[in-house]
Amino acid sequence: MTVQAPGAGAGGRASGAASADAPFIAAAGAVPWRRRRGTLEVAMVHRPAYDDWAWAKGKLDAGEDWPTAAVREVEEETGLQVRLGRPLPLSSYSFVDRKGEVARKQVRYWAAEVVGGSGELLNEIDEVAWLPVSDAMARLDYARDREQLRAMVRYAAQGALTTWPLVLVRHAKARPRNQWRQDDRLRPLDARGERRAEAIVPMLGAFGVSRLVTSSSTRCVDTLAPYAASAGLELKTKEGLTEEAFVEDPDRAVKHLRKALQRGVPAALCSHGPVLPLLLEELSVLGSVEQPEGEAVVSTLLEAADLGMSKGELLVCHVSGTGEAARIVAVERHLP
């Protein structure tokens, strides 16, 4: 299951009314953007079956997470491979389905940058258009789709549209301590934890994570190992992120976090339940409180620090800038 934190933004209007027991459809998409000669441009798609212009989006497959679906749908509809950036306002509305029944739909969107792809159109789309903001605003067929574009313009004006992800990961479920007789640092994932480790592979890929830093404990290493193998990345193991080292010197874990902020490359940092609250508190001071979303960002980080992250949870911080200039402009929590 995926939870999008309040700091991720909210938006969209319902078109018509649907009862609480109406069918619910979960969908995800993204708005690819670029700058041409200093002008912000976005990509939208034309669907011949409906003769409309909208953002690339589609329904989640069974068991699929929202970010994974967003990246998949964009590639299927535009032929472009994207890396997700900060979340955009979601869209919630009702419509009449093919059976003539009123259904509810929720679409979650992200800003996205193109990282590859052929651009070949393969799925239900006959044209992709890159347009400046004013032209895109005029061409969109649905008022609800303008919410995402307005947000992107606002973020760009704030200098906070370009971001990089710092993902905090709590290791997936491991074998119980009372059933393990060896060194606790060698305790492995259980079957459920192994499934979660595989499930987060496409999610980390969706955000373009390119650096992996983890506690040297087996359960943390094994949580990120499937993604490392899939992406061809090296796992950087750090003693300072282990529970044992944290008890002796908590500052060691904080130093690893600060190094990640200094580097400014898309990174995942995996550690333990007792270690993560201090890191979350450290990140909370980077909430961009001068922006409308800043209060929600800080609240989300402090709530996660207070109540704890779930085993196998991904908490995605969207960071603008690096080092002392780093500011967290949005936060997402993705639960197993």
C-alpha positions as CSV (number, residue, x, y, z in Angstrom):
1,M,0.0,0.0,0.0
2,T,1.2,3.5,-0.7
3,V,0.5,6.6,1.4
4,Q,1.2,10.1,0.0
5,A,1.9,12.5,2.7
6,P,0.1,15.8,3.1
7,G,3.2,17.6,2.0
8,A,2.9,16.0,-1.4
9,G,0.1,18.3,-2.3
10,A,-3.6,17.9,-3.0
11,G,-5.9,19.1,-5.6
12,G,-8.5,18.3,-8.2
13,R,-12.3,18.7,-8.2
14,A,-15.0,16.1,-8.3
15,S,-17.1,16.2,-11.5
16,G,-20.5,15.0,-10.4
17,A,-21.3,13.0,-7.2
18,A,-20.6,9.4,-6.5
19,S,-21.8,7.4,-3.5
20,A,-19.4,6.1,-0.9
21,D,-19.7,2.5,-2.2
22,A,-19.2,3.5,-5.9
23,P,-16.3,1.6,-7.7
24,F,-12.9,3.2,-6.9
25,I,-10.2,3.3,-9.6
26,A,-6.6,4.2,-8.6
27,A,-4.5,5.7,-11.3
28,A,-1.1,7.5,-11.6
29,G,0.7,9.6,-14.1
30,A,3.3,12.3,-14.6
31,V,3.9,15.6,-16.3
32,P,7.2,15.6,-18.1
33,W,8.9,19.0,-18.2
34,R,11.9,20.6,-19.8
35,R,13.3,24.1,-20.5
36,R,13.9,25.3,-24.0
37,R,15.7,28.6,-24.3
38,G,14.7,29.4,-20.8
39,T,11.0,28.6,-21.4
40,L,9.3,25.9,-19.3
41,E,7.6,23.3,-21.5
42,V,5.5,20.3,-20.6
43,A,4.4,17.2,-22.5
44,M,0.8,16.2,-22.9
45,V,-0.9,13.4,-24.9
46,H,-3.8,13.2,-27.3
47,R,-6.2,10.2,-27.0
48,P,-8.0,9.6,-30.3
49,A,-10.6,7.4,-28.6
50,Y,-11.8,10.4,-26.6
51,D,-10.3,13.2,-28.8
52,D,-8.9,14.9,-25.8
53,W,-5.6,16.3,-24.6
54,A,-4.5,15.4,-21.1
55,W,-1.5,14.2,-19.0
56,A,-0.1,10.7,-19.5
57,K,-1.7,8.5,-16.9
58,G,-3.3,5.1,-16.3
59,K,-4.7,2.6,-13.8
60,L,-2.5,0.8,-11.4
61,D,-2.0,-2.9,-12.1
62,A,-2.9,-5.4,-9.3
63,G,-0.4,-4.9,-6.4
64,E,1.4,-2.0,-8.1
65,D,2.6,1.0,-6.3
66,W,1.7,4.5,-7.4
67,P,5.2,5.7,-8.5
68,T,5.8,2.5,-10.4
69,A,2.5,2.9,-12.2
70,A,3.2,6.5,-13.0
71,V,6.6,5.8,-14.7
72,R,5.2,2.7,-16.5
73,E,2.2,4.6,-17.9
74,V,4.3,7.5,-19.1
75,E,6.6,5.2,-21.0
76,E,3.6,3.2,-22.5
77,E,1.8,6.3,-23.6
78,T,4.7,8.5,-24.7
79,G,7.7,6.2,-25.3
80,L,9.6,8.3,-22.8
81,Q,11.4,7.0,-19.8
82,V,11.2,9.5,-16.9
83,R,12.5,10.0,-13.4
84,L,9.8,11.2,-11.0
85,G,10.4,14.5,-9.2
86,R,8.2,16.2,-6.6
87,P,4.5,15.3,-6.4
88,L,1.8,17.4,-8.0
89,P,-1.8,18.0,-6.8
90,L,-3.8,14.8,-7.1
91,S,-7.0,14.7,-9.0
92,S,-10.2,13.1,-7.6
93,Y,-13.4,12.9,-9.6
94,S,-16.4,10.8,-10.5
95,F,-17.4,9.6,-14.0
96,V,-19.8,7.2,-15.7
97,D,-18.1,4.0,-16.6
98,R,-18.7,1.7,-19.6
99,K,-21.5,-0.1,-17.6
100,G,-23.3,3.2,-17.1
101,E,-22.4,3.3,-13.4
102,V,-20.9,6.2,-11.5
103,A,-17.4,5.4,-10.4
104,R,-14.8,7.3,-8.4
105,K,-11.3,7.9,-9.7
106,Q,-8.2,9.2,-8.0
107,V,-5.1,10.1,-10.0
108,R,-1.7,10.9,-8.4
109,Y,0.8,12.9,-10.4
110,W,4.4,13.8,-10.3
111,A,6.6,16.3,-12.1
112,A,9.1,14.3,-14.2
113,E,12.2,14.7,-16.2
114,V,13.0,12.6,-19.3
115,V,16.0,10.3,-18.9
116,G,15.6,8.1,-22.0
117,G,13.2,6.3,-24.3
118,S,12.6,6.2,-28.0
119,G,9.5,8.4,-28.1
120,E,7.7,5.7,-30.1
121,L,4.0,5.8,-29.5
122,L,2.6,2.3,-28.6
123,N,-0.5,2.6,-26.5
124,E,-3.8,4.4,-27.2
125,I,-2.0,7.7,-28.0
126,D,-1.5,9.2,-31.4
127,E,0.3,12.4,-30.6
128,V,2.6,13.8,-27.9
129,A,3.0,17.6,-27.7
130,W,5.7,19.6,-25.9
131,L,4.2,23.0,-25.3
132,P,5.0,26.2,-23.3
133,V,2.8,26.7,-20.3
134,S,0.4,29.2,-21.8
135,D,-0.3,26.9,-24.8
136,A,-0.6,23.8,-22.7
137,M,-3.1,25.6,-20.4
138,A,-5.2,26.4,-23.4
139,R,-5.0,23.0,-24.9
140,L,-5.9,20.9,-21.9
141,D,-9.5,19.6,-22.2
142,Y,-10.2,19.2,-18.5
143,A,-10.2,22.0,-15.9
144,R,-8.9,19.5,-13.3
145,D,-5.7,18.9,-15.3
146,R,-4.8,22.6,-15.0
147,E,-4.2,22.2,-11.2
148,Q,-1.0,20.2,-11.9
149,L,0.2,22.8,-14.4
150,R,-0.5,25.7,-12.0
151,A,1.5,24.0,-9.3
152,M,4.5,23.4,-11.6
153,V,4.5,27.1,-12.6
154,R,4.4,28.0,-8.9
155,Y,7.2,25.7,-8.0
156,A,9.3,27.0,-10.9
157,A,8.8,30.6,-9.7
158,Q,10.0,29.5,-6.3
159,G,13.1,27.8,-7.8
160,A,11.8,24.5,-6.4
161,L,10.8,22.6,-9.4
162,T,14.2,21.0,-9.9
163,T,14.7,18.5,-7.0
164,W,16.5,15.3,-6.2
165,P,15.3,12.5,-4.0
166,L,16.7,11.4,-0.7
167,V,14.9,8.2,0.3
168,L,15.0,6.9,3.9
169,V,14.4,3.2,4.1
170,R,13.6,1.1,7.2
171,H,14.8,-2.4,6.6
172,A,12.1,-4.9,5.6
173,K,10.8,-7.5,8.0
174,A,13.6,-9.8,9.4
175,R,13.6,-13.1,11.2
176,P,12.5,-12.6,14.9
177,R,15.3,-11.9,17.4
178,N,14.1,-14.7,19.7
179,Q,14.5,-17.2,16.9
180,W,18.1,-16.2,16.0
181,R,21.0,-17.4,18.0
182,Q,23.9,-15.8,16.1
183,D,25.2,-12.3,16.0
184,D,22.2,-10.0,15.6
185,R,23.9,-8.1,12.9
186,L,23.7,-11.2,10.7
187,R,20.0,-11.7,11.2
188,P,18.4,-12.0,7.7
189,L,15.1,-11.0,6.2
190,D,12.2,-13.4,6.5
191,A,10.1,-14.5,3.5
192,R,7.8,-11.4,3.8
193,G,10.8,-9.1,4.0
194,E,12.4,-10.7,0.9
195,R,9.1,-10.0,-1.0
196,R,9.2,-6.4,0.1
197,A,12.8,-6.0,-0.9
198,E,11.8,-7.1,-4.4
199,A,8.8,-4.9,-4.4
200,I,10.8,-1.7,-3.8
201,V,13.0,-2.3,-6.8
202,P,10.8,-0.5,-9.3
203,M,9.9,2.2,-6.7
204,L,13.5,3.2,-6.2
205,G,13.9,3.1,-10.0
206,A,11.0,5.4,-10.5
207,F,12.8,8.1,-8.5
208,G,16.1,7.4,-10.3
209,V,18.0,6.4,-7.1
210,S,21.7,6.1,-8.1
211,R,23.5,5.9,-4.8
212,L,22.8,3.3,-2.1
213,V,24.0,3.7,1.5
214,T,23.1,1.2,4.1
215,S,23.8,-0.1,7.6
216,S,26.2,-3.1,7.4
217,S,23.7,-5.3,9.2
218,T,22.5,-8.1,6.9
219,R,18.8,-7.2,7.1
220,C,19.5,-3.7,5.8
221,V,21.9,-4.9,3.1
222,D,19.4,-7.5,1.9
223,T,16.7,-4.8,1.7
224,L,18.6,-2.8,-0.9
225,A,20.4,-5.7,-2.5
226,P,17.8,-6.5,-5.2
227,Y,17.7,-2.9,-6.4
228,A,21.5,-2.8,-6.4
229,A,21.6,-5.9,-8.6
230,S,18.9,-4.6,-10.9
231,A,20.4,-1.1,-11.3
232,G,24.1,-2.3,-11.3
233,L,24.9,-0.2,-8.3
234,E,27.4,-0.7,-5.5
235,L,26.0,-0.9,-1.9
236,K,27.9,1.4,0.4
237,T,27.8,-0.3,3.8
238,K,28.3,1.9,6.9
239,E,28.9,0.8,10.5
240,G,27.7,4.1,11.7
241,L,24.1,3.3,10.5
242,T,23.9,0.1,12.6
243,E,21.9,-0.1,15.8
244,E,25.0,-1.1,17.7
245,A,27.0,1.9,16.6
246,F,24.1,4.2,17.1
247,V,24.0,3.3,20.8
248,E,27.6,4.2,21.2
249,D,27.7,7.4,19.1
250,P,24.5,8.7,17.4
251,D,26.4,11.4,15.6
252,R,27.9,8.9,13.2
253,A,24.5,8.2,11.6
254,V,23.9,11.9,11.3
255,K,27.2,12.4,9.6
256,H,26.2,9.9,6.9
257,L,22.9,11.8,6.4
258,R,24.7,15.1,6.0
259,K,27.2,13.6,3.5
260,A,24.2,12.5,1.4
261,L,22.8,16.0,1.5
262,Q,26.2,17.4,0.5
263,R,26.5,15.1,-2.5
264,G,23.1,16.0,-3.8
265,V,22.6,12.8,-5.9
266,P,19.5,10.6,-5.9
267,A,20.2,8.4,-2.9
268,A,18.6,5.8,-0.6
269,L,19.8,5.4,2.9
270,C,18.7,2.2,4.8
271,S,18.8,1.8,8.6
272,H,17.0,0.6,11.6
273,G,13.9,1.6,13.7
274,P,15.9,3.1,16.6
275,V,18.2,5.1,14.3
276,L,15.8,6.7,11.9
277,P,13.9,9.1,14.3
278,L,17.1,11.1,14.8
279,L,17.7,11.3,11.1
280,L,14.1,12.4,10.5
281,E,14.4,15.1,13.1
282,E,17.6,16.3,11.5
283,L,15.7,16.5,8.1
284,S,12.8,18.3,9.6
285,V,14.8,21.5,10.1
286,L,15.2,21.5,6.3
287,G,11.5,21.9,5.7
288,S,11.0,25.0,3.5
289,V,8.6,26.8,5.8
290,E,8.5,29.9,3.7
291,Q,6.5,27.9,1.1
292,P,2.9,26.8,1.6
293,E,3.8,23.1,1.7
294,G,6.6,23.6,4.2
295,E,4.5,23.2,7.3
296,A,3.1,19.9,6.1
297,V,6.6,18.7,5.2
298,V,7.9,19.3,8.7
299,S,4.8,17.8,10.3
300,T,5.2,14.6,8.2
301,L,8.8,14.2,9.1
302,L,8.2,14.8,12.8
303,E,5.2,12.4,12.8
304,A,7.4,9.7,11.3
305,A,10.1,10.4,13.9
306,D,7.6,10.2,16.7
307,L,5.5,7.2,15.7
308,G,8.3,5.4,13.8
309,M,8.6,4.2,10.2
310,S,7.1,0.8,9.3
311,K,9.4,-2.1,8.3
312,G,10.0,-1.9,4.6
313,E,8.7,1.7,4.4
314,L,10.2,4.2,2.0
315,L,10.1,7.9,3.0
316,V,11.0,10.1,0.0
317,C,12.3,13.6,0.6
318,H,12.3,15.8,-2.5
319,V,15.3,18.1,-1.9
320,S,16.0,21.4,-3.6
321,G,19.7,22.4,-3.4
322,T,22.6,20.7,-1.6
323,G,24.6,21.0,1.5
324,E,23.7,24.1,3.6
325,A,21.4,25.3,0.8
326,A,19.4,22.1,0.9
327,R,15.6,22.4,1.5
328,I,13.0,19.7,1.6
329,V,10.0,20.8,-0.5
330,A,7.9,17.7,-0.4
331,V,7.7,14.4,1.4
332,E,6.0,11.0,0.5
333,R,5.6,7.9,2.6
334,H,5.3,4.6,0.9
335,L,4.2,1.7,3.2
336,P,4.4,-2.0,2.5
